[in-house]
Amino acid sequence: MGIVDIFESFAAAFEAAVTDDDWSRLEPYLAQDATYLNVGGPDPKCGGRKAIIEFLQADVANTDRRFDTRTLMALTPPTAKGNRLSRRWRCTYTLAGALDLVVEGEARYVFEDDLIKHIEQELTADSMHRLDQWMEKYGDNLSS
């Protein structure tokens, strides 16, 4: 199985975990010593499979689940070069009484021995700006 196939399986497992909160399904895809970094964001760098899974679970709980809906869309197909893969994405969040929040970014992965060794997520500068503006105007409307 190539890294595109592994990534697509990981992405499907992530979306399933968002739906049913069974985050253990991500374990087979991540190296024990994998790292995660939200480039330019406030989140700390995570190290280790367990810490990454806990971070992703908390991030979904603290962000995605506070909105009425979340729609993730690939803007580009996954592109692989050697052991690296990247994909651009867009996520639209809806909340009653607020304009939709649309953020875009790029996910980058490094694979080692058919496992994800490193993940980087990076929002575009425009998305960071839109997020700040949206939170200032509508952040108090988010459920807790």
Stockholm file with secondary structure:
# STOCKHOLM 1.0

chainA/1-144         MGIVDIFESFAAAFEAAVTDDDWSRLEPYLAQDATYLNVGGPDPKCGGRKAIIEFLQADVANTDRRFDTRTLMALTPPTAKGNRLSRRWRCTYTLAGALDLVVEGEARYVFEDDLIKHIEQELTADSMHRLDQWMEKYGDNLSS
#=GR chainA/1-144 SS CCHHHHHHHHHHHHHHHHHHCCGGGGGGGEEEEEEEEEETSSSCCEESHHHHHHHHHHHHHHTGGGSSEEEEEESSCCEEETTEEEEEEEEEEECTTSCCEEEEEEEEEEEETTEEEEEEEEECHHHHHHHHHHHHHHGGGSCC
#=GC SS_cons         CCHHHHHHHHHHHHHHHHHHCCGGGGGGGEEEEEEEEEETSSSCCEESHHHHHHHHHHHHHHTGGGSSEEEEEESSCCEEETTEEEEEEEEEEECTTSCCEEEEEEEEEEEETTEEEEEEEEECHHHHHHHHHHHHHHGGGSCC
//
